[in-house]
Amino acid sequence: MDSKGRWMDNIMIERLWRSLKYECVYLHAFETGSEAKIGIGKWITFTNEHRPHSSLDDQTPDEAYRRRRHPHPNSLRPRVNQSRKPIC
């Protein structure tokens, strides 16, 4: 981050807020702050534990985190380009 307010500096958090608003907040008419807290908490739990992300090779964020902390011995081998297409 270069702290100049460029969109690339915080694109991940902007994407998270956008998804949260469109998939949770705008779909539910939370009447109290405690309802919103519970609803948003459920959405965050779902997103982290059950929703696969394409940027994580279709793993959930929790699965990706656990694999980085405790990698399987076979996952340390270099990945093979199985499609035979150039990588670059």
Buried (B, 14 or more C-beta within 10 A) or exposed (E): EEEEEEEEEEEEEEEEEEEBEEBBBEEEEBEEEEEBEEBBEEBEEEBBEEEEBEEBEEBBBBBBEEBEEEEEEEEEEEEEEEEEEEEE
